[in-house]
Amino acid sequence: MQSRGLDARFDEMTGQSVPRLVWHLAIPTIISMVTTALYNIVDAAFVGTLSTEGTAGIGVSFAFMTVIQALGFFFGHGSGNYISRALGARRGQQAAVVASVGFFSPLILGLLIALVCLPNLSTLSRLLGAPTEVVPYANDYLRYIVAATPFMMSALTLNNQLRLQGNARFAMIGIVCGAVLNIVLDPIFIFLLNMGVSGASLATAVSQICSWMILVIGTFRPESVHVSFSNFKPSFNVYREILRGGLPSLFRQLFNCAAAISLNYCAALYAAPGSEASAVAAFAVVTRIMMFAFSAVLGFCQGFQPVAGFNYGAGLYERVRQSWLYALKVSALFLTAISVVGFIFAPQIVALFRAEDPTLVAIGAATLRWQCVSFPLISLSTSTNMLFQNIGMTAPATLLSIGRNGMFFLPAVVLLPQVLGLQGVQMAQAVADMLTFCLSVPYAIWINRYLKHSTPTQQTPQKD
């Protein structure tokens, strides 16, 4: 029964019109990404009604959540990209082994992280860049997030495995159900049960565990590669394949974490005396706004990844190129439209989160406008990075993944404020985006030529 489901998936991925197929797979991932970003927005909005320090505490905690995402995406993209190519080459048993190793590994690693971090929350908060007055609020938010780390990491892995198999619809169901539950539980825990910042954290933890349970069920569907403990056969070769496909995501997310921590420190350092919490909170709000805006594009680009992986495994290189170019064009148009709206209405958008704090609104509005200036440029680096990662070209994928928040943002956020003060912190991301775009152009030209002139495989891959 599973074999028939996988055969049908192969025919669909290698035969259907590329734009139609990309949209078919992208719509569920767009919904997943937007919904995930939405409940991060809702957390910040609800806590913003309590205090500026609470909003700053959530912002500080975001750095730890990027570590969870880094490891979840590492195992999810690493195993999922291999599964996608293996199914395109009809190597189903190899795909099942990699899927099982990819599933159980983050569960084990997440448990170890939780055991180390739970007794040391204050130390963790300070390491993440929390000012002294924000540490208690960061602790309150981190407590339940840390406890749920194994499930959050594993859920990210499963979501990406299902999506990269072409089963984006069920992956969407798991993510959306958790997000809707989070939005429902937030006001209950924060206000009705009077838990404050801890309530937002508990709502997120409970919803993530529920998402994990639904996604586990999704692995047993006929069209999915089944995860089982009998196929949990960790080996050097399996982890090498996960490393090849997941290393760019790991570096990208770890540098996101480093960028978030640096932003917290620099915002507090260069803010006017007495406004440190407002500055940290302002950057936290803008980060969530930009994540929400980018989530739709990220979801759309993720829709072309299984198309690229299947067809690269099947040797149909022109279909790979078409899917990438289509994703690039659509994402560039969307980001341009979003940037115009964000630039014009920046003060009003930021005020939705903490209108009672004019300092936060002023700092946040200026930061948002700077980021909108360069926002459309990341369509090229994002889609090209995803393409390299999906077809197993680890070196260029890793370089592009660390460019934005690694090679360019970290130096910018350290050097620019020394000349421009807080404005240098506000414009650091825009400078990094422009430099990343310049780095991406020659790689995009090369991969376009490579795929255009590669000879397609003539024979149909044989099943293992």
Backbone hydrogen bonds, N-H to C=O, Kabsch-Sander energy under -0.5 kcal/mol:
donor,donor_aa,acceptor,acceptor_aa,energy
5,G,1,M,-1.8
6,L,2,Q,-2.4
7,D,3,S,-2.3
8,A,4,R,-2.2
9,R,5,G,-1.7
10,F,6,L,-2.1
11,D,7,D,-2.2
12,E,8,A,-2.1
13,M,9,R,-2.5
14,T,10,F,-1.9
15,G,11,D,-1.1
16,Q,12,E,-1.8
21,L,17,S,-2.7
22,V,18,V,-2.9
23,W,19,P,-2.3
24,H,20,R,-2.4
25,L,21,L,-2.1
26,A,22,V,-2.3
27,I,23,W,-2.5
29,T,25,L,-0.9
30,I,26,A,-3.3
31,I,27,I,-2.4
32,S,28,P,-2.3
33,M,29,T,-2.9
34,V,30,I,-3.0
35,T,31,I,-2.3
36,T,32,S,-2.3
37,A,33,M,-2.5
38,L,34,V,-2.2
39,Y,35,T,-2.0
40,N,36,T,-1.1
41,I,37,A,-1.9
42,V,38,L,-2.8
43,D,39,Y,-2.0
44,A,40,N,-1.9
45,A,41,I,-2.6
46,F,42,V,-2.9
47,V,43,D,-2.4
48,G,44,A,-2.0
49,T,45,A,-0.7
49,T,46,F,-1.1
50,L,47,V,-1.9
51,S,47,V,-1.6
55,T,51,S,-1.5
56,A,52,T,-2.3
57,G,53,E,-2.3
58,I,54,G,-1.9
59,G,55,T,-1.9
60,V,56,A,-2.4
61,S,57,G,-2.1
62,F,58,I,-1.2
63,A,60,V,-1.4
64,F,60,V,-0.5
64,F,61,S,-0.6
65,M,61,S,-1.8
66,T,62,F,-1.7
67,V,63,A,-1.0
68,I,64,F,-1.8
69,Q,65,M,-2.4
70,A,66,T,-2.4
71,L,67,V,-2.1
72,G,68,I,-2.7
73,F,69,Q,-3.2
74,F,70,A,-1.8
75,F,71,L,-2.2
76,G,72,G,-2.6
77,H,73,F,-3.3
78,G,73,F,-0.6
78,G,74,F,-1.9
79,S,75,F,-2.2
80,G,76,G,-2.5
81,N,77,H,-2.6
82,Y,78,G,-1.0
83,I,79,S,-2.6
84,S,80,G,-2.5
85,R,81,N,-2.0
86,A,82,Y,-3.0
87,L,83,I,-2.7
88,G,84,S,-1.8
89,A,85,R,-1.7
90,R,87,L,-0.9
91,R,86,A,-3.2
92,G,90,R,-0.5
95,A,91,R,-1.7
96,A,92,G,-1.9
97,V,93,Q,-1.8
98,V,94,Q,-2.1
99,A,95,A,-2.3
100,S,96,A,-2.0
101,V,97,V,-2.3
102,G,98,V,-2.5
103,F,99,A,-1.4
104,F,100,S,-2.3
105,S,101,V,-1.9
107,L,103,F,-0.8
108,I,104,F,-1.9
109,L,105,S,-2.5
110,G,106,P,-2.8
111,L,107,L,-1.6
112,L,108,I,-1.7
113,I,109,L,-2.1
114,A,110,G,-2.2
115,L,111,L,-2.1
116,V,112,L,-1.6
117,C,113,I,-2.5
118,L,114,A,-2.3
120,N,117,C,-1.8
121,L,118,L,-0.7
124,L,120,N,-2.2
125,S,121,L,-2.7
126,R,122,S,-2.1
127,L,123,T,-2.2
128,L,124,L,-1.7
129,G,126,R,-1.5
130,A,125,S,-2.0
134,V,131,P,-1.7
135,V,131,P,-1.2
135,V,132,T,-0.6
137,Y,134,V,-0.6
138,A,134,V,-2.3
139,N,135,V,-2.6
140,D,136,P,-1.9
141,Y,137,Y,-1.8
142,L,138,A,-2.6
143,R,139,N,-1.9
144,Y,140,D,-0.5
145,I,141,Y,-0.9
146,V,142,L,-3.2
147,A,143,R,-1.6
148,A,144,Y,-1.7
149,T,146,V,-1.4
151,F,148,A,-0.5
152,M,148,A,-2.3
153,M,149,T,-2.6
154,S,150,P,-2.0
155,A,151,F,-2.5
156,L,152,M,-1.9
157,T,153,M,-1.8
158,L,154,S,-2.7
159,N,155,A,-2.6
160,N,156,L,-1.9
161,Q,157,T,-2.4
162,L,158,L,-2.7
163,R,159,N,-2.2
164,L,160,N,-2.5
165,Q,161,Q,-1.0
166,G,163,R,-1.5
167,N,162,L,-2.5
168,A,166,G,-0.5
171,A,167,N,-1.5
172,M,168,A,-2.4
173,I,169,R,-1.8
174,G,170,F,-2.0
175,I,171,A,-2.0
176,V,172,M,-3.3
177,C,173,I,-2.3
178,G,174,G,-1.5
179,A,175,I,-2.3
180,V,176,V,-2.9
181,L,177,C,-2.1
182,N,178,G,-2.2
183,I,179,A,-2.3
184,V,180,V,-2.0
185,L,181,L,-2.7
186,D,182,N,-2.1
188,I,184,V,-0.8
189,F,185,L,-3.0
190,I,186,D,-3.0
191,F,187,P,-1.8
192,L,187,P,-1.8
193,L,188,I,-2.4
195,M,189,F,-2.2
196,G,190,I,-1.6
198,S,195,M,-1.2
199,G,196,G,-0.8
200,A,196,G,-1.1
201,S,197,V,-1.7
202,L,198,S,-2.7
203,A,199,G,-2.4
204,T,200,A,-1.8
205,A,201,S,-2.4
206,V,202,L,-2.7
207,S,203,A,-2.1
208,Q,204,T,-2.2
209,I,205,A,-1.9
210,C,206,V,-2.0
211,S,207,S,-2.2
212,W,208,Q,-2.2
213,M,209,I,-1.9
214,I,210,C,-2.0
215,L,211,S,-2.6
216,V,212,W,-2.1
217,I,213,M,-1.6
218,G,214,I,-1.6
219,T,215,L,-0.9
219,T,216,V,-1.0
220,F,217,I,-1.7
221,R,218,G,-1.2
224,S,221,R,-1.8
231,N,228,S,-1.0
232,F,229,F,-1.3
233,K,231,N,-1.7
239,Y,235,S,-2.4
240,R,236,F,-2.0
241,E,237,N,-1.9
242,I,238,V,-2.2
243,L,239,Y,-2.5
244,R,240,R,-2.3
245,G,241,E,-2.0
246,G,242,I,-2.3
247,L,243,L,-2.2
250,L,246,G,-2.4
251,F,247,L,-2.7
252,R,248,P,-2.5
253,Q,249,S,-2.6
254,L,250,L,-2.4
255,F,251,F,-2.5
256,N,252,R,-1.7
257,C,253,Q,-2.1
258,A,254,L,-2.5
259,A,255,F,-2.7
260,A,256,N,-2.5
261,I,257,C,-2.5
262,S,258,A,-2.5
263,L,259,A,-2.4
264,N,260,A,-2.0
265,Y,261,I,-2.3
266,C,262,S,-2.9
267,A,263,L,-2.6
268,A,264,N,-1.9
269,L,265,Y,-2.3
270,Y,266,C,-2.5
271,A,267,A,-0.8
275,S,272,A,-2.5
279,A,275,S,-2.3
280,V,276,E,-2.5
281,A,277,A,-2.5
282,A,278,S,-2.3
283,F,279,A,-2.1
284,A,280,V,-1.8
285,V,281,A,-2.3
286,V,282,A,-2.4
287,T,283,F,-2.3
288,R,284,A,-1.7
289,I,285,V,-2.2
290,M,286,V,-2.7
291,M,287,T,-2.1
292,F,288,R,-2.2
293,A,289,I,-2.3
294,F,290,M,-2.6
295,S,291,M,-1.6
296,A,292,F,-0.7
297,V,293,A,-0.6
298,L,294,F,-2.8
299,G,295,S,-2.5
300,F,296,A,-2.2
301,C,297,V,-2.9
302,Q,298,L,-2.1
303,G,299,G,-0.9
303,G,300,F,-0.8
304,F,300,F,-0.7
304,F,301,C,-0.9
305,Q,301,C,-0.8
308,A,304,F,-2.6
309,G,305,Q,-3.0
310,F,306,P,-2.6
311,N,307,V,-2.0
312,Y,308,A,-2.2
313,G,309,G,-2.3
314,A,310,F,-1.8
315,G,312,Y,-0.9
316,L,311,N,-3.0
317,Y,315,G,-1.1
320,V,316,L,-1.2
321,R,317,Y,-2.2
322,Q,318,E,-2.5
323,S,319,R,-2.0
324,W,320,V,-1.9
325,L,321,R,-2.5
326,Y,322,Q,-2.2
327,A,323,S,-2.0
328,L,324,W,-2.3
329,K,325,L,-2.2
330,V,326,Y,-2.1
331,S,327,A,-2.2
332,A,328,L,-2.0
333,L,329,K,-1.9
334,F,330,V,-2.1
335,L,331,S,-2.5
336,T,332,A,-1.8
337,A,333,L,-1.8
338,I,334,F,-2.4
339,S,335,L,-2.2
340,V,336,T,-1.8
341,V,337,A,-1.8
342,G,338,I,-2.6
343,F,339,S,-2.4
344,I,340,V,-2.0
345,F,341,V,-2.3
346,A,343,F,-0.7
349,I,345,F,-2.3
350,V,346,A,-2.3
351,A,347,P,-2.2
352,L,348,Q,-0.7
352,L,349,I,-0.9
353,F,350,V,-1.8
354,R,350,V,-0.9
355,A,351,A,-0.8
357,D,354,R,-1.7
361,V,357,D,-1.9
362,A,358,P,-2.4
363,I,359,T,-2.5
364,G,360,L,-2.7
365,A,361,V,-2.6
366,A,362,A,-1.8
367,T,363,I,-2.0
368,L,364,G,-2.6
369,R,365,A,-2.1
370,W,366,A,-1.9
371,Q,367,T,-2.0
372,C,368,L,-2.0
373,V,369,R,-1.3
374,S,370,W,-0.8
375,F,371,Q,-0.9
377,L,374,S,-1.4
378,I,375,F,-1.4
379,S,376,P,-1.4
380,L,377,L,-1.0
381,S,377,L,-0.8
382,T,378,I,-2.4
383,S,379,S,-2.0
384,T,380,L,-2.1
385,N,381,S,-2.1
386,M,382,T,-2.4
387,L,383,S,-1.9
388,F,384,T,-2.4
389,Q,385,N,-2.3
390,N,386,M,-2.4
391,I,387,L,-1.9
392,G,389,Q,-1.0
393,M,388,F,-2.4
394,T,392,G,-1.3
397,A,393,M,-1.5
398,T,394,T,-2.8
399,L,395,A,-2.3
400,L,396,P,-2.5
401,S,397,A,-1.9
402,I,398,T,-1.7
403,G,399,L,-0.8
404,R,400,L,-0.7
406,G,402,I,-1.2
407,M,402,I,-2.0
408,F,403,G,-1.8
409,F,404,R,-1.3
410,L,406,G,-0.6
412,A,408,F,-1.9
413,V,409,F,-3.1
414,V,410,L,-1.1
415,L,411,P,-2.8
416,L,412,A,-2.2
418,Q,415,L,-0.9
419,V,415,L,-0.6
419,V,416,L,-1.6
420,L,416,L,-2.9
421,G,417,P,-2.1
423,Q,420,L,-1.1
424,G,421,G,-1.2
425,V,421,G,-0.9
426,Q,422,L,-2.0
427,M,423,Q,-1.8
428,A,424,G,-0.6
428,A,425,V,-0.6
431,V,427,M,-1.9
432,A,428,A,-2.2
433,D,429,Q,-2.4
434,M,430,A,-2.0
435,L,431,V,-2.1
436,T,432,A,-2.3
437,F,433,D,-2.0
438,C,434,M,-1.8
439,L,435,L,-1.9
440,S,436,T,-2.0
441,V,437,F,-1.5
443,Y,439,L,-0.6
444,A,440,S,-2.6
445,I,441,V,-2.3
446,W,442,P,-2.1
447,I,443,Y,-2.6
448,N,444,A,-1.9
449,R,445,I,-1.8
450,Y,446,W,-2.6
451,L,447,I,-2.4
452,K,448,N,-1.9
453,H,449,R,-1.9
454,S,450,Y,-0.7
457,T,315,G,-1.6
464,D,90,R,-2.0
